[in-house]
């Protein structure tokens, strides 16, 4: 049994079956026809729907709302057609959003009277398809073409299985490598300034996705990174020196716990925090 949103209890006669998605479509449709709506409530689907209901309560007839309903439902895809995009994560969402923004598809970004940045990436993609005047069969073909292109793009993913998202040192190193390579021009603005390992890997993966390189060149680039990383690790290991520190059992336990969270060994973690603290105190990295 599905739960109803608060606003659905107020849903006007004529809009039977309308959900948050359809209310956003109606918002855009009404603004197009001359309605002046409060964009301050757009960020909350519940507030957005309630505001819309308040605005149409005394202005729209049941017959007119039924016309909107028919128009909405006759032009839209089933949500299941786009489920693979919604569940694909940030990397896929940014790629699809970019494909729409480049106007390389029969479906273009939605033209609205509000800043769509207030919506999630998936909501923006869904709205583009919902507001598009393209026939449903064209929309379906577009989704299928996107799926095929994406399937081809991620065929390189097995070559990336040596990358460890828990290894902060490796993830930071990968960002440096991308930023100092020809791949840097393909880094999307959304991921240009990562603050965690997930963001650092999205920078790499998204640059690969957006690049104009063919699959063989991408694989060569990835394998080159893998070999460079292996050489770096060997070099780093040979430069290690033993340092015996006397700490109590609780401190040792905490060091191990914190190191595990970064995907580092205890010695690597100590190296990292000393380097970070030195940077903070001195304001520069010294040899």
RORO-124636 format. One record per residue: y, z, x of N, C-alpha, C, CB in turn; residue in three letters. Coordinates in steps of 0.001 Angstrom, whole numbers, plus 500000, padded with zeros to 6 digits. Glycine has a CB too. Layout:
! residues N
YZXYZXYZXYZXALA
...
***
This chain:
! residues 287
498799500000500857500000500000500000501245500000500888500009501243499033UNK
502129499025500688503317498927501534504433499803500989503790497470501639UNK
505234500326501901506363501162501514507597500294501303506635502246502578UNK
508401500645500336509628499893500063510782500472500858509957499903498559UNK
511671499580501307512908500031501897513761500636500784513651498864502622UNK
514705501516501156515553502142500155516273501140499284516548503029500816UNK
516774500061499907517569499092499150516726498299498167518271498143500095UNK
515435498188498425514584497370497554514491497948496141513184497246498156UNK
514738499260496022514746499870494690515946499385493876514767501407494803UNK
516963498856494588518170498349493924518185496820493860519421498849494654UNK
517139496200494333517132494733494428517432494102493068515769494230494959UNK
518438493238492989518836492655491704517754491752491104520119491862491875UNK
517737491675489802516870490727489109517284489316489541516962490899487540UNK
516311488506489868516588487156490366516254487014491841518044486801490136UNK
516186488166492542515861488135493979514483488767494237516954488881494800UNK
513584488608493294512246489173493447511583488657494726511378488834492222UNK
510968489583495453510273489203496688511162489171497909509644487870496520UNK
512462489382497750513366489357498906513119490572499803514844489325498442UNK
513044490294501115512903491328502135514132491286503040511587491133502963UNK
514109492078504106515257492111505030515609490721505542514961493034506214UNK
514579489964505881514788488603506395515568487762505391513438487930506714UNK
515188487837504121515806487007503092517223487477502758514948487011501835UNK
517436488779502873518785489300502629519748488846503723518762490838502551UNK
519240488704504952520089488189506032520424486721505776519389488352507410UNK
519435485961505292519691484564504918520753484501503814518379483872504448UNK
520614485381502805521564485392501698522963485772502174521098486359500610UNK
523026486700503122524321487097503696525035485861504249524130488169504820UNK
524311485087505039524897483892505667525269482855504614523916483279506689UNK
524410482731503617524656481748502557525912482106501755523436481656501618UNK
526086483397501466527244483830500689528534483723501504527048485267500205UNK
528453484056502787529653483911503634530059482444503718529397484481505062UNK
529075481575503746529354480137503779530076479699502514528054479336503948UNK
529763480367501392530374479988500108531709480686499856529422480306498972UNK
532138481551500814533453482152500689533506483657500579534101481597499543UNK
532361484313500570532359485772500498532947486362501788530919486304500261UNK
533654487468501660534150488225502811533343489514502889535699488523502694UNK
532492489616503894531568490746504007531877491597505229530126490249504073UNK
531451492835505190531726493793506257530691493663507378531735495231505700UNK
531092493067508478530169492856509591529767494155510279530789491924510600UNK
530468495222509997530162496502510622528823497074510208531229497480510303UNK
528253496584509116526971497125508644525793496224509011527011497323507133UNK
526064495132509697525004494155509990523880494725510849525595492953510684UNK
524195495690511696523188496220512619522084496993511946523837497092513621UNK
522299497441510718521285498200509976520805497362508796521854499573509485UNK
519549496929508796519046496117507680519238496786506323517579495817507885UNK
519049498100506269519189498822505007520642498821504541518681500263505154UNK
521574499153505450523006499152505091523485497736504756523857499736506249UNK
522969496782505499523336495381505274522949494954503855522651494462506321UNK
521737495278503459521253494875502134522011495601501026519748495152502006UNK
522244496892501210522972497655500192524389497129500015523010499138500563UNK
525039496803501137526401496247501064526391494922500309526992496047502486UNK
525388494108500589525285492807499929525077492979498425524133491986500535UNK
524219493922498052523959494184496628525235494645495932522844495248496460UNK
525985495528496597527255495995496024528210494836495786527913497029496944UNK
528234493889496726529195492781496643528837491767495556529282492073497983UNK
527534491570495323527132490535494355526929491093492948525851489859494819UNK
526950492422492838526594493079491574527356492519490374526851494567491680UNK
528646492345490513529464491881489382529938490438489545530667492788489213UNK
529407489749490550529923488399490821528889487299490623530445488331492226UNK
527617487657490658526568486639490561525711486860489321525688486650491820UNK
525392485795488636524515485881487473523063485866487921524791484724486490UNK
522179486276487012520747486235487315520320484803487618519918486808486138UNK
520845483867486847520492482460487060520900481982488443521146481585486002UNK
522084482380488889522556481947490210521722482592491305524048482296490401UNK
521356483864491134520510484534492128519136483875492193520364486034491796UNK
518633483432491055517347482728491044517437481411491813516892482465489599UNK
518596480754491711518799479511492472518785479789493973520133478839492070UNK
519461480882494376519446481265495788518016481552496244520345482501496028UNK
517267482246495406515880482599495740515034481341495953515260483473494624UNK
515149480385495041514383479142495173514772478399496446514603478240493945UNK
516072478347496721516557477670497920516024478336499185518085477655497940UNK
516075479653499197515605480406500363514122480173500615515871481900500175UNK
513322480355499581511860480284499747511362478859499983511172480860498521UNK
512122477857499524511640476475499667511882475912501061512311475584498642UNK
512740476579501860513092476046503180512536476864504344514584475968503304UNK
511818477923504055511449478820505144509976478695505526511756480250504760UNK
509689479086506742508318479180507222507741480530506834508250478975508753UNK
506433480608506805505793481910506631506001482722507909504265481754506303UNK
506159484018507758506392484867508926505219484775509894506617486328508499UNK
504024484484509365502835484364510229502956483189511188501570484205509380UNK
503749482173510820503937481021511709504671481404512990504706479920510988UNK
505467482465512917506253482893514076505754484198514679507700483043513685UNK
504618484694514175504115485996514639503833485994516130502850486376513883UNK
503370484875516671503039484807518103504295484944518966502320483479518425UNK
505442484540518419506708484700519148507138486157519126507814483804518539UNK
507048486776517963507463488172517824506645489088518714507343488619516377UNK
505356488812518841504466489692519610504388489316521086503078489666519014UNK
505101488268521479504975487756522844505795488486523889505353486342522864UNK
506651489404523474507436490158524443508748489496524811506636490374525673UNK
509530490211525630510883489759525988510890488414526699511554490788526865UNK
509910488197527550509857486943528314509794485734527380508642486942529263UNK
508916485776526393508774484667525456509996484551524552507511484843524612UNK
510512485682524080511675485654523188512877485006523862512033487071522737UNK
513101485353525130514231484769525857514026483270526062514420485471527216UNK
512788482867526333512503481441526542512746480636525262511048481249527017UNK
512239481126524128512439480422522860513930480387522503511625481101521725UNK
514600481507522696516041481577522413516790480560523269516587483010522675UNK
516366480433524521517006479469525429516749478028524962516484479663526879UNK
515539477762524498515207476423524002516084476054522807513718476347523610UNK
516320477023521941517207476777520797518640476548521261517154477956519808UNK
519087477391522186520470477328522662520760476020523385520762478503523585UNK
519757475457524033519933474185524744519946472988523803518833474008525771UNK
519708473266522522519694472218521493518743471083521859521106471662521282UNK
517592471479522395516562470497522752515489470409521677515925470855524098UNK
515720471076520528514749471098519444515381470576518155514203472521519238UNK
514562470164517187515110469755515880515802470908515151513994469194514998UNK
515484472144515559516123473324514987517122473868516004515065474412514597UNK
518343474089515578519404474570516473519736476023516152520676473686516351UNK
520458476701517040520879478075516733521671478119515430521726478654517887UNK
521488479193514692522192479335513424523696479456513656521670480558512654UNK
524471478824512806525928478969512850526325480016511817526656477599512578UNK
526863481120512289527228482222511398528676482633511643526281483429511602UNK
529197483431510736530561483918510863530615485257511592531199484046509492UNK
529490485728512068529433486992512807528766486764514160528665488075511996UNK
528990487701515074528391487630516403526921488019516311529142488550517404UNK
526040487076516604524612487322516431524022488272517469523877486025516478UNK
524823488656518448524324489604519446523937490931518816525371489833520526UNK
524439491193517621524101492439516925522663492407516418525067492681515752UNK
522059491223516356520676491059515917519741491057517111520509489766515110UNK
518488491355516871517485491247517937517252489774518241516144491948517533UNK
516650489496519409516354488109519770515464487449518723515681488046521146UNK
514468488184518237513575487598517237514321487314515941512387488528516967UNK
515209488215515518515992487974514304516859486727514457516872489195513979UNK
517409486517515639518231485328515877517388484061515786518915485411517252UNK
516182484115516350515279482959516295514863482680514861514033483194517175UNK
514485483734514151514058483596512761515188483041511902513584484947512207UNK
516401483523512137517554483061511364517835481582511619518792483896511706UNK
517641481144512859517841479725513185516916478848512356517604479472514686UNK
515649479262512242514695478481511452514987478603509956513258478939511748UNK
515374479795509501515629480002508075516842479213507589515832481481507791UNK
517894479121508410519113478435507998519082476932508275520295479047508693UNK
518107476500509081518023475079509404517739474242508157516939474839510456UNK
518397473093508077518187472181506948516999471254507175519440471355506702UNK
516353471388508321515195470544508623514080470810507619514694470794510065UNK
513313469785507262512185469989506342511172470988506924511487468640506041UNK
510444471630506053509486472642506486508464472060507455508776473247505280UNK
508007470813507200507007470227508094507577470007509495506493468899507523UNK
508872469702509592509517469551510902509598470907511598510935468932510753UNK
509911471945510847509950473290511420508568473700511939510450474307510372UNK
507534473382511153506172473716511576505806472971512856505163473381510462UNK
506166471693512921505892470895514125506645471468515327506291469411513900UNK
507872471926515096508669472509516177507997473763516726510090472839515685UNK
507511474614515834506817475833516255505556475481517035506465476710515035UNK
504835474490516572503597474095517261503908473512518636502808473070516417UNK
504962472713518741505362472158520038505783473264521007506511471152519857UNK
506488474258520494506872475406521326505629476137521823507785476377520534UNK
504666476316520938503434477009521324502715476260522455502496477157520104UNK
502651474942522329501969474139523348502697474198524686501849472688522887UNK
504029474109524635504807474184525876504649475557526535506298473898525595UNK
504665476608525707504515477953526241503135478147526862504750478986525143UNK
502121477616526202500760477716526725500662477069528110499762477056525755UNK
501353475963528266501350475286529567502114476098530611501962473880529442UNK
503242476686530212504048477484531143503270478683531688505324477967530452UNK
502538479368530812501850480586531241500513480307531913501634481495530060UNK
500207479029532114498971478700532843499046479158534298498702477186532785UNK
500278479439534792500421479918536176500213481422536284501798479552536721UNK
500121482110535160500081483576535189498936484168536012499984484089533795UNK
497735483555536020496677484121536862497046484197538350495423483302536705UNK
497966483349538797498396483373540200499350484540540478499073482046540569UNK
499758485234539415500684486359539560499974487713539491501754486288538484UNK
498635487696539452497910488948539210497923489908540397496490488642538846UNK
498468489513541531498576490405542691499819491306542598498623489578543989UNK
500680491012541627501912491777541469501626493050540676503003490929540768UNK
502146494163541156501912495472540539503215496009539962501321496472541567UNK
503317496084538643504548496541537998504873497995538347504431496388536488UNK
503878498752538817504120500151539187504666500300540604502841500947539054UNK
504629499216541371505070499253542762506549498885542825504223498290543644UNK
507412499893542876508851499636542854509305498860544083509616500947542761UNK
508724499187545237509109498479546448508795497003546352508416499074547647UNK
507644496676545829507267495274545665508168494570544659505812495166545225UNK
508461495236543540509295494616542509510717494353543008509339495502541267UNK
511267495314543761512596495105544332512577493953545338513101496396545007UNK
511516493898546141511375492838547144511303491473546465510116493071548013UNK
510582491382545347510449490120544621511803489642544103509463490275543457UNK
512613490580543611513959490209543146514763489609544297514700491443542556UNK
514710490255545471515437489744546642514961488338547001515252490690547851UNK
513642488126546938513092486821547285513576485735546317511562486879547287UNK
513594486051545036514049485073544035515534484780544221513781485590542598UNK
516326485837544419517774485665544532518181484893545784518452487013544530UNK
517298484856546763517592484125547999516785482837548115517316485007549204UNK
516350482324546969515583481077546953516224480094545986514108481339546560UNK
515693478887545955516201477881545023515949478244543577515580476548545316UNK
515071479225543363514751479645542000515881480464541373513461480456541994UNK
516814480921542192517875481807541700518722481165540604518770482221542846UNK
518887479836540656519734479170539653519094479188538272520015477726540069UNK
517804479538538201517110479537536916516981480938536315515736478927537079UNK
517549481936536978517484483303536443518391483398535217517903484358537529UNK
517838483755534033518682483857532838519612485058532919517817483954531581UNK
520773484932532328521767485997532374521209487302531804523022485581531606UNK
520327487182530815519742488375530182519032489274531181518767487964529097UNK
518486488683532251517678489448533206518281489474534606516282488875533273UNK
519535489059534743520138488916536067520362490243536778521443488193535949UNK
520483491339536026520796492634536631519777493689536177522239493077536260UNK
518551493604536685517500494532536239517734495954536736516138494046536714UNK
517272496912535956517418498317536327516079499037536441518287499026535320UNK
514989498341536130513665498940536261512663497850536623513246499665534949UNK
511430498258536869510417497292537319510117496230536266509133498017537686UNK
510113496620535008509889495636533950510957494549534010509888496315532561UNK
512205494956534149513297493992534228513216493130535479514625494712534191UNK
512777493741536588512672492985537847511617491882537742512327493931539017UNK
510509492193537080509469491172536930509881490119535899508135491823536519UNK
510611490532534874511107489552533910512061488572534578511806490255532739UNK
512816489051535549513699488163536303512881487058536976514505488962537360UNK
511797487451537636510938486472538311510266485541537310509876487186539152UNK
509604486122536302508837485304535359509730484349534581508073486193534392UNK
510899484830534155511787483981533364512379482851534204512907484818532754UNK
512649483143535476513147482082536364512089480993536520513536482661537754UNK
510833481405536657509746480424536743509635479621535453508410481123537044UNK
509752480307534310509635479633533012510731478594532820509686480655531877UNK
511941478913533267513094478046533021513263476962534087514352478880532950UNK
512540477092535173512727476151536278512225474763535907512007476650537533UNK
512745473776536624512325472385536410511186471992537347513510471437536609UNK
510664472950538104509558472664539026508289472380538231509332473849540008UNK
507464471469538766506181471269538094505215472391538490505581469874538451UNK
504074472434537839503146473551538006502693473720539452501939473355537116UNK
502439472633540149501968472728541536503000473397542435501633471340542078UNK
504272473039542253505337473633543061505455475121542761506684472924542800UNK
505344475491541484505410476907541118504280477693541778505347477071539590UNK
503081477128541739501925477808542341502125477961543849500617477026542051UNK
502657476934544489502942477017545926503957478123546210503467475662546455UNK
504986478200545381506016479233545544505402480624545397507155479038544511UNK
504572480808544368503945482107544117503013482489545262503171482084542790UNK
502221481530545718501297481820546822502045482139548111500356480637547051UNK
503188481480548295504009481782549466504536483209549390505177480785549582UNK
504976483627548193505415485011548001504272485983548293505938485218546564UNK
503091485651547799501927486522547998501627486698549484500694485947547274UNK
501670485599550235501390485669551674502483486437552425501254484254552254UNK
503732486218552035504841486954552662504709488453552404506201486443552132UNK
504335488805551189504186490221550849503046490852551660503924490387549332UNK
501948490121551797500809490640552573501221490867554030499603489658552501UNK
501987489929554595502449490089555977503401491280556089503144488800556470UNK
504275491427555094505220492543555107504479493875555053506202492432553929UNK
503471493961554212502711495200554086502002495543555392501694495087552947UNK
501415494520556044500734494758557326501736495250558371500028493463557824UNK
502906494607558409503937494999559372504416496425559105505124494023559315UNK
504659496732557834505115498079557475504088499134557856505410498159555978UNK
502823498805557646501751499768557961501672500061559451500402499239557472UNK
501906499016560271501818499225561731502999500032562257501752497875562461UNK
504102500053561497505292500782561933505310502231561464506526500082561435UNK
504311502618560708504268503994560213503933504971561341503240504123559078UNK
504550506126561309504232507193562265503864508440561477505435507476563236UNK
502990509235562059502557510441561371503627511519561437501253510956561969UNK
503824512184560303504832513245560225504261514363559361506195512709559638UNK
503957515458559987503382516586559251504491517475558706502432517404560154UNK
504509517625557386505503518462556728504804519625556028506340517635555718UNK
505362520800556174504807521958555500505554522193554190504880523206556405UNK
504865521992553080505444522223551758504458523050550949505778520874551032UNK
504953523711549911504029524503549103503229523595548177504792525567548288UNK
502210524145547571501269523351546775501944522685545580500127524228546291UNK
502889523390544958503559522829543789504410521627544180504425523893543105UNK
505121521740545325505942520619545801505068519411546102506744521022547057UNK
503927519646546754503018518542547071502527517868545793501821519047547901UNK
502191518682544802501722518157543526502811517311542855501289519308542600UNK
504048517791542916505155517058542307505455515755543043506399517928542275UNK
505352515798544391505561514569545173504539513520544770505466514855546695UNK
503292513937544638502230512999544248502479512436542852500857513692544296UNK
502893513298541934503152512865540563504294511850540512503478514073539676UNK
505377512145541227506522511238541251506190509929541953507705511905541936UNK
505401510016543025504988508809543744504127507928542851504222509175545028UNK
503213508546542100502344507784541194503148507051540141501334508705540520UNK
504218507688539671505055507054538655505722505794539182506111508027538161UNK
505974505739540482506586504547541091505547503592541651507545504955542195UNK
504284503973541558503240503132542125503212503170543638503417501723541666UNK
503636504303544218503715504445545667502753505520546164505147504780546092UNK
502426505423547453501732506525548101502757507608548414500993506051549396UNK
502270508808548730503196509917548945504164509636550092502423511196549223UNK
503657509090551190504520508771552323505543507709551982503694508317553495UNK
505102506700551190506019505633550775507108506185549862505249504504550061UNK
506722507142549032507705507744548129508766508516548916507008508677547120UNK
508321509270549922509270510025550749510203509070551482508521510925551761UNK
509638507973552014510465506935552650511551506449551691509587505743553107UNK
511133506187550438512044505616549445513168506579549091511278505233548185UNK
512824507850548821513877508780548383514820509142549528513252510055547804UNK
514296509146550773515174509413551915516153508256552088514346509626553215UNK
515636507011551946516510505839552071517575505837550974515680504537552008UNK
517158506196549745518106506217548631519156507306548830517366506433547301UNK
518729508467549323519676509562549521520633509252550668518929510876549794UNK
520094508596551685520945508206552812522015507219552346520095507584553948UNK
521591506280551492522533505305550938523615506001550138521804504283550058UNK
523205506997549356524158507718548516525146508525549340523424508632547559UNK
524634509224550371525491510101551158526392509329552099524654511073551942UNK
525817508354552776526582507625553797527308506413553217525657507177554921UNK
526835505960552051527495504796551434527139503498552107528986504968551460UNK
526126503545552987525702502312553653524324502540554241526718501877554759UNK
523635501461554505522319501541555128522489501319556624521327500498554511UNK
522086502280557409522177502157558866520797501941559451522834503407559489UNK
520685501261560570519380501067561189518842502385561728519465500028562311UNK
***
